Amino acid sequence: MHIGLIGGIGPAATEFYYRGLVKAHAVANRKMALTIAHADTREMVANMEAGENEKQALIFAGFVEQLKAGGCEAAVVTSMGGHFCIKALEKISTLPMLNAIPEMDAYFARLGVRRVGVLGSNAVMESKFYGGVSSVELVAPPPGELEIAHKEYVTMAMAGFATDSQKDYFDAAGRKLCEKQGAEIIVLGGTDLFLAFGDEDHGYPIVDSAQIHVDAIARISMGA
């Protein structure tokens, strides 16, 4: 299947999806058909923070049209934050949207945990993945800390890299969710959070929402 990625939101997340899909196809010894359209991070963040779901859905729908014209058979929003308008987008998209939220719900159901801590943008943390995850209880930082987490995340995502202080901040935020709010595992609910967490051991279990999404896209792409 020819997959179309709506990328650029942010650039590091787009690269994460691209590299992940390339690797999955290479491991399976399969050719990949992929096209990427570049959306604007600042525009998307402004619409997300203003609650402009319909407006952003229309913008994404324009990119879907570009991808369709390029031969794509399904489209992907390469941002968990960008999924704030996914329901509106699904209604108007001329291609099937490969939505990350149902994939995450199914993943957590298979994992067998009860309480999951979530870090990411305001939209993701406050809505607990837009109300689309029902297989587990999701816990986010309390209101005061939630705003700080959002600001740190958006700053990092726009820059495309994590500073040492941002790495330390998110490491501590994940630990607090485990120690103070009973999270059994932390889900990186911001697609760019891999920049802050890397591959090192943080002393608590971590799962990346973007990787869950990439794995699902790869299976669909290869018809598995």
C-alpha positions in Angstrom: 0.0 0.0 0.0 1.2 3.5 -0.9 1.3 5.5 2.4 1.1 9.3 2.6 2.6 11.0 5.7 1.5 14.5 6.7 4.8 15.6 8.1 6.6 18.6 9.4 4.7 18.6 12.8 7.5 18.6 13.9 10.4 17.7 11.7 12.0 15.3 14.1 8.8 13.4 14.5 8.5 13.1 10.7 12.0 11.7 10.6 11.1 9.2 13.3 8.2 7.9 11.3 10.2 7.8 8.1 13.1 5.9 9.6 10.8 3.5 11.4 8.9 2.6 8.3 12.1 2.2 6.3 13.5 -0.1 8.9 10.3 -2.2 9.2 10.2 -2.7 5.4 13.9 -3.5 5.2 13.6 -6.1 8.0 10.7 -7.7 6.1 12.6 -7.5 2.8 9.7 -5.5 1.3 9.7 -2.5 -0.9 8.0 0.6 0.5 5.8 3.1 -1.3 5.8 6.4 0.7 5.1 10.1 0.0 5.5 12.9 2.6 3.6 16.3 2.5 5.1 19.1 4.7 2.7 20.8 7.1 3.5 23.8 9.3 4.2 23.2 13.0 3.5 26.7 14.2 0.2 26.8 12.4 -0.9 23.4 13.8 0.1 24.3 17.4 -1.7 27.6 17.2 -4.9 25.9 16.0 -4.5 23.1 18.6 -4.2 25.6 21.5 -7.1 27.6 20.2 -9.3 24.5 19.8 -9.7 25.1 16.1 -10.4 21.5 15.2 -12.4 22.1 12.0 -9.9 24.7 10.8 -6.9 22.4 11.2 -8.9 19.5 9.7 -9.4 21.5 6.5 -5.7 22.3 6.4 -4.8 18.6 6.8 -7.4 17.7 4.2 -5.6 19.8 1.7 -2.4 17.8 2.3 -4.4 14.6 1.9 -5.4 15.8 -1.5 -1.8 16.3 -2.4 -0.9 12.8 -1.2 -3.8 11.3 -3.1 -2.7 13.1 -6.3 0.7 11.5 -5.7 -0.8 8.0 -5.7 -1.2 7.5 -1.9 -3.9 5.0 -0.8 -4.0 6.0 2.9 -2.8 9.0 5.0 -1.2 9.5 8.4 -0.9 12.5 10.7 2.6 12.1 12.1 1.8 13.8 15.4 -0.1 12.8 18.5 -0.9 16.5 19.1 -2.0 16.7 15.5 -4.6 14.0 16.3 -6.7 16.7 18.1 -8.6 17.1 14.9 -8.6 13.5 13.7 -12.3 13.0 14.1 -13.1 16.1 12.0 -10.4 15.1 9.5 -11.8 11.5 9.1 -15.1 13.0 8.1 -13.7 15.0 5.2 -10.6 13.1 4.1 -10.7 11.6 0.6 -8.3 8.9 1.8 -8.6 6.5 4.7 -6.8 7.9 7.8 -4.5 5.6 9.7 -5.5 6.8 13.2 -3.1 6.2 16.0 -5.6 6.3 18.9 -7.4 2.9 18.3 -4.0 1.3 17.8 -2.8 2.6 21.2 -6.0 1.4 22.9 -5.5 -2.1 21.5 -1.8 -2.1 22.4 -2.6 -1.2 26.1 -5.3 -3.9 26.2 -2.7 -6.5 25.1 -0.1 -5.2 27.5 -2.2 -6.0 30.5 -1.5 -2.9 32.7 -4.1 -0.9 34.5 -2.7 2.6 34.9 -0.6 4.5 32.4 1.1 7.9 32.8 1.0 10.2 29.8 3.3 13.0 28.8 3.0 15.2 25.7 1.1 18.3 24.6 -1.8 19.9 26.6 -4.3 18.4 24.1 -3.1 14.9 24.6 -2.6 15.1 28.4 -5.9 16.9 29.2 -8.0 14.8 26.9 -6.2 11.5 27.8 -5.6 10.9 24.0 -8.9 12.6 23.0 -11.0 10.1 25.0 -10.1 7.3 22.6 -8.3 5.0 25.1 -10.6 3.0 27.3 -8.6 -0.2 28.0 -6.5 1.5 30.8 -6.7 4.4 33.2 -4.6 7.3 32.0 -3.0 9.7 34.4 -1.4 13.1 33.5 0.6 15.6 35.5 -1.6 17.8 37.8 -2.8 21.2 36.4 0.1 23.4 37.4 2.7 20.9 36.2 0.7 20.0 33.1 1.1 23.5 31.7 4.9 23.4 32.2 5.1 20.0 30.5 3.1 21.4 27.6 5.4 24.4 27.2 8.6 22.3 27.4 7.2 19.8 24.9 6.1 22.3 22.3 9.4 24.2 22.6 11.4 21.0 22.1 9.2 19.8 19.2 9.5 23.1 17.3 13.3 23.1 17.8 13.7 19.5 16.8 16.1 18.7 19.6 16.1 18.4 23.4 18.3 20.3 25.7 19.9 18.7 28.8 17.4 20.6 31.0 14.5 19.3 29.0 15.8 15.8 29.2 16.1 16.1 33.0 12.6 17.7 33.2 10.8 14.9 31.3 12.8 12.2 33.1 11.6 13.6 36.5 8.1 14.1 35.2 7.8 10.5 34.2 9.2 9.4 37.6 6.6 11.5 39.4 3.7 9.9 37.5 5.0 6.5 38.6 5.8 7.4 42.2 3.0 9.8 43.1 0.2 8.8 40.8 0.7 5.1 40.5 1.5 4.8 36.8 2.8 1.3 35.9 4.3 2.5 32.7 4.8 5.9 30.9 3.6 6.5 27.4 5.4 9.1 25.4 2.2 10.8 24.1 4.1 13.5 22.3 5.6 12.2 19.0 8.8 14.2 19.6 9.4 12.9 23.1 11.9 10.4 21.9 14.3 13.4 21.7 14.2 13.7 25.5 14.1 10.0 26.5 16.5 8.3 24.0 17.3 4.7 24.5 18.7 4.9 28.1 17.2 3.2 31.1 15.2 5.7 33.2 14.3 3.3 36.0 10.7 3.0 34.9 9.0 1.4 31.9 8.4 3.5 28.9 6.5 3.0 25.7 6.5 5.3 22.7 3.1 6.1 21.1 4.8 7.0 17.9 6.4 3.6 17.7 3.1 1.9 18.3 1.7 4.0 15.4 4.7 3.3 13.1 4.4 -0.5 13.7 0.7 -0.4 12.8 1.3 1.6 9.7 4.1 -0.8 8.6 1.7 -3.8 9.0 -1.0 -2.1 7.0 1.6 -1.0 4.4 2.8 -4.5 3.9 -0.7 -6.0 4.0 0.0 -7.9 7.2 
